[in-house]
Amino acid sequence: MEDTDVTQMKANKGNREYVIQAVKTKGKLLEFAIPEFRDDEEIVKIALKQDGEALEFVSDRLKDNKEIILLAISSAPWTACYASEKLKRDKEVIMESVKKYGQTLYYASEELRDDREVVKTAIENKGLIIKYASLRLRSDKELAKIAIRQDARAYQFLSKELKEDEEIKKMIE
């Protein structure tokens, strides 16, 4: 961001119309708005439509709003890390993110790290991420194959039994 944009935003951070216009062109200028505007659904949605990464600067209350989180991850899937703990347990939110950004599995709840569909989607995107799956799913041969095909380094995170499986060992030779 240009210093002049930041300087002007700081000078006008309490002016609603100015803030709306500013975040329409640079969503992350939301960082410099007053707290009330970072908790204003209309302003936040405008900022997120311009740049999903602006989610970092949204109020905690709105980070617990599923519609807000889904809007942000539609353009910046990694921002699911900013979701509330409740939404990190929401399968729809995590699935939307892991489709494009497997690393989100790291932020998912324990229950979702043990959800076969979520883990499969995550490792299809990034095989190495199997390291964040539950121990039970790191013992799943089908998932192991998917992960290794995507990234052979995933082998190191598999269960002891799978590391000794002949078919799995052949995949990494």
Residue pairs with C-beta under 8 A, 6 or more apart in sequence:
1 26
1 28
1 29
5 22
5 26
5 29
6 29
6 32
8 22
9 18
9 19
9 22
9 29
9 32
9 33
10 32
12 18
12 19
12 22
13 19
13 32
13 33
13 34
13 37
14 34
14 37
16 37
16 43
19 29
19 30
19 33
19 37
19 43
20 42
20 43
20 46
22 29
23 29
23 30
23 33
23 43
23 46
23 47
23 50
23 54
24 46
24 50
25 50
26 50
26 51
27 46
27 47
27 48
27 49
27 50
27 51
27 52
27 53
27 54
28 47
28 51
28 53
28 54
28 56
28 57
29 47
30 37
30 38
30 43
30 44
30 47
30 54
30 57
30 58
31 54
31 56
31 57
33 43
33 57
35 59
37 43
38 44
38 57
38 58
38 59
38 62
39 58
39 59
39 61
39 62
41 62
41 65
41 68
44 54
44 58
44 59
44 62
44 68
45 68
45 71
47 54
47 57
47 58
48 54
48 55
48 58
48 68
48 71
48 72
48 75
49 71
51 75
51 76
52 71
52 72
52 73
52 74
52 75
52 76
52 79
53 72
53 76
53 79
54 72
55 63
55 68
55 69
55 72
55 76
55 79
55 82
56 79
56 82
58 68
58 72
58 82
60 84
62 68
63 69
63 82
63 83
63 84
63 87
64 83
64 84
64 86
64 87
66 87
66 90
66 92
66 93
69 79
69 80
69 82
69 83
69 87
69 93
70 92
70 93
70 96
72 79
72 82
73 79
73 80
73 93
73 96
73 97
74 96
77 96
77 97
77 98
77 99
77 100
77 101
77 104
78 97
78 101
78 103
78 104
80 87
80 88
80 93
80 94
80 96
80 97
80 101
80 104
80 107
81 104
81 106
81 107
83 90
83 93
83 107
85 109
87 93
88 94
88 107
88 108
88 109
88 112
89 108
89 109
89 111
89 112
91 112
91 115
91 118
94 104
94 105
94 108
94 109
94 112
94 118
95 117
95 118
95 121
97 104
98 104
98 105
98 108
98 118
98 121
98 122
98 125
99 121
99 125
100 125
101 125
101 126
102 121
102 122
102 123
102 124
102 125
102 126
102 127
102 129
103 122
103 126
103 129
104 122
105 112
105 113
105 118
105 119
105 122
105 129
105 132
105 133
106 129
106 132
108 118
108 132
110 134
112 118
113 119
113 132
113 133
113 134
113 137
114 133
114 134
114 136
114 137
116 137
116 140
116 143
119 130
119 133
119 134
119 137
119 143
120 143
120 146
122 129
122 132
122 133
123 129
123 130
123 133
123 143
123 146
123 147
123 150
123 154
124 146
124 150
125 150
126 150
126 151
127 146
127 147
127 148
127 149
127 150
127 151
127 153
127 154
128 147
128 150
128 151
128 153
128 154
128 157
129 147
130 137
130 138
130 143
130 144
130 147
130 154
130 157
130 158
131 138
131 154
131 156
131 157
133 143
135 159
137 143
138 144
138 157
138 158
138 159
138 162
139 158
139 159
139 161
139 162
141 162
141 165
141 167
141 168
144 154
144 155
144 158
144 162
144 165
144 168
145 167
145 168
145 171
147 154
147 157
147 158
148 154
148 155
148 168
148 171
148 172
149 171
152 171
152 172
155 163
155 168
155 171
155 172
158 168
162 168
163 169
